[in-house]
């Protein structure tokens, strides 16, 4: 599993913060529903940190 943060410049001096998570295991379609809750539990904190980084 891998996460990929991205900051991109938007219109009118805005910055868009996106975070994509992808399960790359061969059986990812089957494992996804089982591990998704644990894998995304820290997402609010991760997004807050990315927003802070974009603001600095």
Protein Blocks (a to p, Z undefined) as FASTA:
>chain_A
ZZdddddddeehiacdddddddfbfklmmmmmmmmmmmmmmmmmmmmmmmmmmmZZ
